[in-house]
Structures are given as C-alpha cells and as structure tokens.
Amino acid sequence: MIIYKFLLLVTLVRLLIVTDKPFLCSVLYAGATFLGLIFGLPFLAVLISASIRFLLASIYFWLLDRLDGSEVLWWLVAIIGIGIVWV
C-alpha cells in the first residue's frame, strides 16, 4: 500500500509541474482515500483520513508550487514531503 501511495505522490508532483495547480493535486491525493470504501471501511474513518490527507497534501503541493524557482529548496521539500505517504 505504501508503494501505491508513493507512486501516486510522484505522479501528482509531475502533474503539479505541468499544471501549476496545487489544490487539484491535493484533491486527487485525498480522493484516492475514498477507495477504502470499496473495501468496507467505515465512512467516518475514511472521511477523517481523507480530510487529514487533503490538509497535508495541500501544504505539500502549495510549497512545491511556491518554491518552483528555487531548485535546492524545491528538492528539499520534495524529499522531506515524501513522509506524507505514511499518513
């Protein structure tokens, strides 16, 4: 499951680079959480998890978008932000 989240995050970072829309990437990342409903997870648990992921992903993608001109800081945020997949 961690590999799936990591690949999704990398794909969304590429989408961010192309579109410059950080909140679109956040919505897609949090929206992937709702796949848990298929596996029978409680709706409230999925909703809380998606909300937390949306908040963290919004901060992450917004920072990446704002630091687009600074290569060193962009890579620093990109690497440190990979920890978001464990949430």
Buried (B, 14 or more C-beta within 10 A) or exposed (E): EEEEBBEBBEEBBEBBEEEEEBEBBBBBBBEBBBEBEEEEBEEEEBEEBBEEBBEBBBBBBBBBBEBEEEEEBBEEBBEEBBEBBEE
